[in-house]
């Protein structure tokens, strides 16, 4: 049985268990004046969870183990005797033949390059059917056993609510641990691969070098071509300077207008329209930057006398990036201004201050933690943006203060390094992991700074 059908069947059994247990628990309460520790639905959920969770855990583990079991069963058949022997070179041909046979058996291919794959496809199909049947039987047995044992536990004195809460807490804990372990896995992969890179390229050459040219790397001195300072500067220049010059004033002023000046009817339709910007796919922003903003920026640069203005300028990417992150600044500032106690605003107005003076000297300082948090969140979002800089910025690494000149970013170079045909063990490819680790560290430090600022000013205004 397909996995989706099996999951549906197990869910149906869990639903039957829920209805049966709830009905049985409801019969206990008829004519009984004693106080129960659990409601009928608690008993129903207890039986449903005991029916559903064990087979789902088994099926999740089975998805990882069954492919190896099927392959071992196929290799044990007489038809697999003609397979190439496992080895450094022939092992690739062996894996390719087995992969073709699997695709043929699963209906994902209509022909094979190697004739042996056609002969192995029936063995793959038979082994897959056999192990699918085993998975079906075991999953149904687990569902029936778990549901039956839980159903027998349904009685007046049984605390089903406590058991359900424990199961739910366990699921929430597992979800939290999964998120934490995923983050740790990402960091560990970056650290391991970056360590391999720094065994080839000295740390100081990478972090303080001013020449970036991964296309031509001297094997005797690879660090001479992998100095990342131009990438760091381009990322900072586009994401933390140009984009912030656009996002911070517009975002903060829009938040002030919506919270202090706009009529309720105006706010009801303007705030959702502003937040739509956060839902626009970044590839759309990239197209807009490449096809509309970049040519306009180049024409403007030429018009004001900048002869070397280019269509792949830092200004074009930074302007569009700034528009993209306006909602991050505006939303956080809006919430922070709205959370300022009304007594502070009323007291300032009662002292004779104007509305603009109250906003400038009372509300904005009081809401500063949220505003700073929004700004730092926007900076983190900007320096990690990929599609806009891939489509609008240049791949030329340069140290320049000219916003009309070509420059590149860390994320743009990561894409370029990982989409080529270089070997994975080469310094060129491993440099992408070093850049990713650097970007992660910078983002982490920005979050730490944001927490420190929020803590400091919260003590002053709480």
HUNOR-V177892 format. One line per field, one symbol per residue. psi: psi as a letter, one per 30 degrees, with the letter a starting at -180 (. if undefined). burial: + if it has 9 or more other ideal C-beta (glycine too) atoms within 8 Angstrom, else -. Layout:
psi=???
burial=???
This chain:
psi=kleeeeeeeeeeeeeeeeeeeeeeeefffjgkflkkfklefeeeeeeeefeeeeeeeeeeeefffeeeeeeeeefflefffgkklkleefeeeeeeeeeeeeeeeggglglkekffeeffeeeeeeeeeefeeeeeeeeeeeeeeeeeeeeffjlegkieeeeeeeeeeeeeeeeeeeeeeeeeeeeeeeeeeeeeeffekkeeeeffkgkjifejkjffifffghkgeeeeeeeeeeefdeeeeeeeeeeeeeeeeeffekleeeeefeeeeeffeffkkfeeeeeeeefeeeeeeeeeeeeggjegklfhleeeeeeeeeeegeeeeeeeeeeeeffkkfeeeeeeeffgkleeeeeefeeeeegeeeeeeeeeeeeeeefgkeeefeffllgkkkjkgjfflkllleeeeeeeefgaglkegleeeffeeeeeeeeeeeeeeeeeeeeeeeeefefff.
burial=-----++-+++-+++-++++++++++-+---------+-+-+++++++++++++++-++--+---+--+++-+++-+-++--++-----++-++-+++-++++++------+---++++++-+++-++-++++-++-+++-++++++-+++-++---+-+++++--+-------------------+-+++-++-+++--+---+++-+--+-+--+----+++++++++++++++++++++++++++-+++-+++++++-+----+--++--++-++-+-+--++++++--+++-++-+++---+--++-++++++++++++++++++++++++++--+---++--++---+---+++-++++-+++++++++++++++++++++++++++++--++----+++++++++++++++--------+++++++++++++++-++--++-++--++--++----
